[in-house]
Amino acid sequence: MDELDRKTLRFLMAHGRGTWAELGKLLHLTAPAAAERARRLEAEGAILGYAAIVDPQKLGLPLTAYVAVTIGDQRKRTKFLRLAEKHEQIVECHHVAGEDDYLLKVRCRGTNDLDHFLSATLKDGDLGIARTRTTVVLATAKETVQLPTTAAGD
């Protein structure tokens, strides 16, 4: 990945609806050449897709919580992962090192909704979950989908 690729990625992460002409101007390329560079990054898998970034408050989901999950019955891991993939309140699911097996980021309407999610969805007994630990977010100082485009040490 060269510097023009990195500039392309930075532009698209910050201005996903920007035009090829705007990208071309930044890269000192024609609009078609800039578009081709972006298409190549898509084909190579560097760009996974495009999406609107939506304010969770506007959707009535003001509460964010992180739920650490420990799987007790490893035979049910696949069932848990299927649930995590399909359940719309789970917006992130990470396999983690340490005491817990997974860390979930969930969006909820409020504490009652979170309580229902934890008790009815995660702790129903059929997922093999031994333990959960929940942290409720009080305020968010930074949340972004933009990634650094240089490796550490560059």
N, C-alpha and C positions, 0 to 999 in steps of 0.2 A: 504494500500500500504506500503510495507516494504522497507528497504534500498536497497535490491537487485533490486526491481522493479524500484526505483528511479535511480539507476546506469544504469539499462537497458535503461530507457527512455533517460537519459543524453547521453549514448553512441549512441543510434539510432538517436537522434536529431542532434548530431555532426557528426556522421559517418553512415549515412543511408545505405551506400553500404558496410559497414563492414561485415565481415563473422561471422557466428555463433561461429567459433573457437576463433576469436578475442574477441567476447563478452564473451564467456565462460571463457577465460583466465582472463579477467577483473573481472568476478564474482566468479572465482575459482570454476567453474562448467564445466561439459563436454559440448561440442558443442550442442548435442541433448537437454540437460537440459536447456541450454541458449535459444535455439530456442523455446522450449516449454513455457518458461517464457514469451518470446515476444509474442507468439501466444495467451497465456492467457490474456495478456494486450490488445491485439487486440480484443479478444472476449468480454472482459469487457468494451470495448469502450474507454479505456485510450489512445490507439493509433487509430487515425481515418483513417490513410492511409499513403502512401509513395509517395513522388514526388521529381522530380529534381528541384533544386533552380536555376532559369535561370536569367542571367543578362539582365535586361530590355533594356539596351543600345544596346546589341547585336541583339535584336529583333526590333530595331528602335523605341523604346519607352522611350526616355531619360527624358521626362517631367513627373513629379509626381505632382498631385494637390489633395488637400482635398476640398471637396465641402459639405458645410453644407446646408441641405435641410429642409425647413419648408413646411409641407403639409397643404394646405388651405382647401381642400375638403377631409375630412376624408373618405368619401365613395370611394375614388380612391386610398386609401392606398394599397390595395391588388394589383392593377395594377402597382403601383410604385414598390412594392416589387418584382413582377414578372420581371419587366424590370431590376431591380438591380441584380437579380439572373442570368439573361440570358445575359446581356450585357458584352461583354468580356473586355471592357476598365475599367469597375468597378471591381476592384480586392478586395475591402472590402466594406461592408455596415453594419453600426452599428446604432441601435436604441439608441438614447442618451437622457440624461436628460438636461434640460436647455432651452434656447430660441428656439433651433432647434429640429427637430424630428429625423433626420438621419444625419450621417456623412459618406460620401463616399470617398474612396481613389481611384483615377483614374490614369491610365497610358496613356500617349498620345505621338504622334510623335513630337508635338511642340505646340506653342500657337495657330496657326490656327486650328489645330486638336482639341485642348481644346475648342476654341470658337465654333466650329461646334458641338461638343459634348454638350456643355451647351445650345446653341440656338436651335439646331435641335432635340436633344434627350430629354433633361430635360424640356425645356421651350416651348414645343409644345402645351401646354394648355390642353392636354388630360390626364395628370397625376395628376392634382389637386395640383400642386406645387405653393405655394404662393410666395416663396422667396428662393433664393440661395445666398450663400456667398462663394467665392472661394479663397483659399490660394494656391499659387504656391510654390513648394519646390525649393529652390535655391541650396542647398547641403544637403546631408544626412550624418550625423555623425555615426549613428547606425541604422541598420535595420536587424532584425533576426526573424527566426521562432522558435528559441529555447526558451523554457519557463523555469522559475525556477521550480525545482522539490521539493522544500520544501515550506511549508506554512509559512506565516509570523509568527515569534515568535518561529519557530522550532530551 
